[in-house]
């Protein structure tokens, strides 16, 4: 945690996580509910909502700059609330765009483009300072647990939002859709206000770490970013995040089609299989958080999660030949557990390295790695679907397409494990000490 700052209690971490829950709740509406309405009720090509979702990932290249600005200004709370205001407005705007498409396709899609771009901008502005704020105030032994708590609460919020919103949307009408979306977005912003209410902000003193100007003025974003980019540890960890998230996201879109096409499952059955993966991920997050707090280090747990994911993917690739439905389900559940261990350990390691190193403030560093994560996630989903289609076309077998993607993911996970262990080895060799400079304040629950 930051020198001079009171460590966050678990209750305080949980309250702060309401911002992450709010982001997830709005994302459920924009990337799932509105996606379905565009394709089913409006009859649009699936590529249109797919491209809109990709836009919100692409614009998150702004994360490093926004993180730097929150470092330089020292007003992370303002960034969180401002970003969440943009997220809420963008969510309602996307619902309005969807309704408008039913009347005027061109204007509706134009509004949807701006709304999804706004979602990416708002997430970048809110989430990057949020995670930097958390990293600066959490004891190192609690980082994996804090990451697990953040993501478990976010997933729970997404599940709750999907269930309640799904119920309120029936019988469907565009007016009802606007009302439900407006309610979700309004509650999301209110939850964010509750999350930061009474928290003290301060001046970040390590915003320009690793830079020095002869005239004594503050370094620019470009100068600070170059100093961070020149740090091999920062660059190598960004590569780890990109490679691992590419592997993590590649099966997201194809898992349910795989269960249906290869094992003849109904939509309800394949959805339950996907639910098994999410249940396994929650269990893995808990195991990763508890294990990292008691045994070994976060990079080693992240590597173990990567290797476990690779093993589960190889097992999944074998299931079409074995024809085992139960084996497929067990492989998916094991994949979820390994993914959960990897996710919380990687995020915890990211938080630790955010406040260490020799260049860049916490916001810039978190933004740098967050941008790598967003780019990989968006690209991975697209490549997973595209590669399975190409392999199916050239190899003449639906199963062959899915198997190829699963095996390529396994290779990427093994590579990611090697990269994150090399980051740890490099840190030990350089004797990097935890740098926790920052805000002297007393943090309320």
Phi, psi and omega in degrees: 000168182292136179302130178089351181262143176288131181299146176291135172281168179297324178296320180293322177296317180297320179293319178297329180294347178300332176295316178295321177299317180297317178299313180298323181295317178292323179297324179302315181295315187284322186262347180243298184297307182293328175302310181297318181298319180298319185279314187273300184289323183263348176070026178281157174296142182299338180293337182291304175297330176298318178292325178295317177297320179297325179299320184291335173283317184298320183290348180285004167299345177285350185306313181300318180294318180293322175298319179296317180296325177289331173293309187294321181274338179068023183238067184293325180300314179300321179294319179299311182292319178297317178296319180291329175297318178294319178300314181295316179296320181294320178298314179292324177297322179294322177295318176298321178296320179297317177295322181294327179301327180294342180254316182217102188302313185299309180295323180297315179294323177300314178296323179296320179301312180294325181292317180288326173297318178298322177301313180297319178295314181296318178298317179299317183288328183269313189287322183296307175297328178300310182290327175294316177302316179295314183299324182288343189239005181253134175298147186301325181289347181257001188295317178295319179295321178295318178298317179297316180298317178302310187281329176294316178294323178296315179296318178298320177296321179294318179296315180296316179298315180298318181292311182291314181297320178299321178292317183288338181284345180263136354288140190289138168207158180292327176296316178296319179301317178296319181294314180295315180297318177299320178296315179298314182293320179295315178295325179297316179292321179298319178298323179294322177297316177299321183298323186253359183300127177081358179281142181269132173263175181197193182258124179279120185267355181249023185299325185248028181305134178091359179237153178210133178243137183295334181273359176082357180282162177294145178289153177279171176301316181299317180294317180291321179296318180296321178297319178292318180298328180284350178278112183303325181297314180297316182294318182293322179292325176297321178295319177301312180301315183295312183294314183293320180287331174298316178292319183298320188268346187295331181268356184303314186278332189262352185296311180293317174301324177300314180297323181284314186286323186266325185248006174065027181283149175284166177305321179295319180293318180291327176295321178294326175296316177299324177296325176299320178296316180295321176297318176297322180297319178297317177297318179297323178298317178296315179298317180297317180295314180293318182294316182293332180287339187243330186227136170061203186237163180300315178301322179293321177291324176297318178295320178297320177296321177296314181293322176296321177296320179298317180296318180295322179292322176297317177298319179296322179293337180278342189294324177301320179291325180280338180065030185258110177293316180295322177296321178297315180297318179296321179295319179295317179296317178296322177298318178299316179300311181296320177300319180295317177300313179300313188298307184291326179291319179293318180292320176298317177297322178299317179296319179297314181288339178298322182260010175244189177092183188240004182208136175088143176283175184298320181294316179296315183293317177296322178294322179298312181286328177294324177293319177299319179296314182296317180297317181293321182295314179296317181291322183297316179299318180293314183293324179300314180292317183294317181294322178295323178294316181295315180296322179296320181292318185276329182264351175070022182214125176302319181298321182299323179296313180293318180300317180301315180296315180300318181290322177295321176299318180300317178299317180297321179295321178296318178298319180297321178300316178297322181293314183292327176291328177290328175297314179297317180296319180295321180296316180295321181295327181273353179063039182291128177264149176301124178256107185241045179282153177162240195257129174267108184202165173253121188263118178285164175288000000 
